[in-house]
Amino acid sequence: MTEEQLLANQNDYLEAGIHIATKVKSPGMKKFIYKIREDGLYLLDLKTIDSRIRVAANMIARYDPKEVVITASRIYAIVAAQKFAEIIEANFIKGRVTPGIFTNPNRQDFMEPKLIVISDSRNEKQAIKEASKVNMPIVALSDTDNSTKFIDMVIPSNNRGRRSLAFIYFLLAREVLKARGAIKSDDEFKFNVSDFEAKMEAKPIRQQ
């Protein structure tokens, strides 16, 4: 795949730090690692990330949005994932997924989604556990220290970085809408990466 065929400019990917992972490697994530940086951080393969975002978007687009649920538990992921869910008109669950939400019809919050998108497969184990009980396909953003158990579609990525998460969900939202036929080109997508990015609070200036 050439740079022209990537979903985004390679430099934009690099600046977002989408490929910068952790210093820990789980067995399932080994195949996505491109190399190890001098400081010990693993680097993920950009072309693989790009192709996985594309495949995941096409996968999500095949489902009725009312049957798709997006989960996020970390603050940076919550902002990005919630915006993604809003744009593709999917359900959004903030924080911990309640045990029984997909398996107990007697619960008031009972849901029967057909697909789940996980923002952090390490931090959202309960969501994965619930989805796996009902054989629901699972798409997950996964860093090098994440388990890939029960995950059907791994999107290898820096799933903790503010800019990285915003960029991933920006691309996913755009590609889902294109795959649905809701928009025909990138230019028709009226959102920016900053729309998916958690805003940093300005620190008050101390008076001298």
Secondary structure as UniProt FT lines:
FT   HELIX           3..5
FT   HELIX           10..16
FT   TURN            17..19
FT   HELIX           27..32
FT   STRAND          33..36
FT   TURN            38..39
FT   STRAND          42..44
FT   HELIX           46..61
FT   HELIX           65..67
FT   STRAND          68..72
FT   HELIX           75..88
FT   STRAND          91..94
FT   TURN            99..103
FT   TURN            105..106
FT   TURN            108..109
FT   STRAND          115..118
FT   TURN            121..123
FT   HELIX           125..133
FT   TURN            134..135
FT   STRAND          138..142
FT   TURN            144..145
FT   TURN            149..150
FT   STRAND          153..156
FT   HELIX           162..180
FT   HELIX           186..188
FT   HELIX           193..196
//
